[in-house]
Amino acid sequence: MSDIRMLSNRYEVRRLIGRGGMAEVHEGVDTRLGRRVAIKLLRSDLARDPSFHIRLEREAKSAASLNHPGIVAVYDSGEEKYTETGGSEITVPFIVMEYVEGQTLRQVLGEHGPLSVTEALDVAAGVLAPLEYSHRHGIVHRDIKPANVMLTPEGDIKVMDFGIARALEDTGSLTQTQSVVGTAQYLSPEQARGEVVDARSDLYSTACLLYELLTGRPPFVGESQLAVAYQHVGEQPAPPSSLVPGLPRDVDRVVLHALTKDRDERYQDAHTFREDALAARDGRPLTLDGDAAATQVMGAAPWTSAEPTVAFPAAPPPTGAMAAAPGPHTEMLGQIEEGQDEDRKKSKTWIWVGSALLAIVLAGLGLWIYAMNREPEIVTFELADVTDMEANEAEAQLEGLGLHVTRDEQPDDEIDEGNVVSTDPAAGTQVEEGSDVTMIVSTGPDSIEVPDVEGDTESLARQTLGDAGLTAGSNIEQDSPDIPGGQVMETKPEAGTSVPKGSNVDLVLSSGRVEVPDVTGLSEADACSRLESDDYQLSCSVEKVETNDETAGEVFEQNAPAGTKVDQHSSVTIKVAEEEPTQEPTFDPPFTVNPPNPSPDDEDDADNQGTGPGFGNGNGHGNGNGRGNGFRDSADAFGGLREFASRLWDSSASALR
């Protein structure tokens, strides 16, 4: 096969991004929708085994029935036929899943080592949230481990690989339909004993995961898978603080309580476990504080107010199936090294006891393998009619008959929302125990009325539309003089319109800005009235300018040009023309003043005063110095008259004005 191939004429298979014990995961592209996907393909060497086909089909159905942001979504599944080199044809099933950027916790631990207390507890809480959801919907994961949990670059947790998931109500043999039931390091005691699992088994596995996030290793390690399984059944884990000194006491309490062998004594649901993990992170009281028995952690001294910490026995280095257990084994091995004969006898006794326990475990595993390979008894019966029954009630009834139930939704104008429309196979059909049944659940009428979200913020409007069964579409920005920026002005289609369920509804959002109108050519009053009107709600600032180039009393300029967008309630300055003042005209004096004729007495003094006949015509015909001086004095007299005339003119002009 080429590096790039097509599945179902739709999915383009590209580079390999992961490989597991059963399947390979490739990056791919959904060519129909143009989106990036992850494609899980059953390994070709396992494609001839029907049991692996069943397991991959179960994973697709289990994950597809769960819609939670913490669970990797399944989009599609199918089968593709290939022709091998020898000419034989094989069928390879595949699952098309959500493509998730990030790393598995196994990769994170391998590259960075143990996490901090806060980080580890946050991750555990992130795993428990989708588990709480899947448990509510009747699905047990059964294989929680670091390789099946992804951490995205945004810090989100994604749980994946529901390949061996099973319904909570399934009371049949644990291994009737599959050969893999989990990974030894994270196996609950009831899984190791071959008992029926429930939600509390996932919580035990999550505690093993949290233990490794805190310490860098699982709670039990050994030389073989069988040795580890034995420890899960019969050994007590060392407190995390014995491997990482300084861990808070409440962290030890939460982890060890979740690792209790008896499932009735450990956390009973994912919600309580998650709340205690977050409480331990934040230093708040735990739910365990209300249970006096629960405060006695395995191997710990009683809690007292005088003793703020608990003394846990230190864990020895792991040397095999028995080496992971603290307590008497450590003393025994130390005394053997010292060569004490009495302790050698004790050591032999413990070896015989351990061998006997190991034989019991092996016998249980043998029965387990026998039950796994035994053909289940086929029981057929008539499928009950659950039409118009509430979906949860119908699902419980069908699963009580040993059927595996999945849900599909479709609108229906007659069946109430949340009730069953029909089943596939139809009611009355003969089915076998363990068969798959799909319930078609009504989503109510096919049309929905668009809710009124005017005045809401964008995020609130989108949430309201989503809650109503509609999809918030594009944002359309529109100017508004009074609606604050970012608030919804209207929807398209309008509120109250009936549209098909799931329809796109666009949001018209206020830009918080206003387009300035053109007020040039208007009077000052009209211009300000328009700017301050409800259509614009802008402030008007007036500046009067003296000019004869513009029409007096009209606006000839505005500081924000017409069409400019400004913030709501901004101030716009307009310039209003004023007529320039008229300049005063200048005129020559309306009359002239001649100098008076000299008297005879004055002529006698002409030589001394210069006011003699020389003034008369000023032609230089006077008598010597008297005439010359008379001309000069005449000029002085004329200058004084001009000042007088000027003052007289000013008075006349004032009177005229």
Buried (B, 14 or more C-beta within 10 A) or exposed (E): EEEEBEBEEBBBBBEEEBEEEBBBBBBBBBEEEEEEBBBBBBBEEBBEBEEBBEBBBBBBBBBBBBEBEBBBBBBBBBBBEEEEEEEEEBEBBBBBBBBBEBBBBBBBBEEEEBBEBEBBBBBBBBBBBBBBBBBBBBBBBBBBBBBBBBBEEEEBBBBBBBBBBBBBBBEBBBBBBBEBBBBBBBBBBBBBBBBBBBBBBBBBBBBBBBBBBBBBBBBBBBEEEBBBBBBBBBBBBBBBBBBBEEBBBBBBBBBBBBBBBEBEEBBBBBBBBBBBBBBBBEEEEBBBBEEEEBBBBBBBEEBEEEEEEBEBBEBBEBEEBBBBBBBEBBEBBEBBEEEEEEBEEBBEEBEEEBEEBBEBBEEBBEEBEEBBEEEEEEEEEEBBBBBBBBBEEBBEBBBEBBBBBBBEBEBBEEBEBEBBBBBEBEEEEEBEBBBBBBBBBBBBBBBBEBBBBBEBBBEEBBBBBEEBBBEBBEBEBEBBBEBEBBBBBBBBBEBEBEBEBEBEBBBBBBBBBBBBBEBBEBBBEEBBEBBBEEEBBBEBEEEEEEBEEBEEBBBBBBEBEEEBEBEBEBEBEBBBBBEEEEEEEEEEBEEEBEBEEBEEEBBEBBBEBBBBBBBBEBEEEBBEBBBBBBBEBBEEBEEEBEEEBEEBBEEEEEEEE
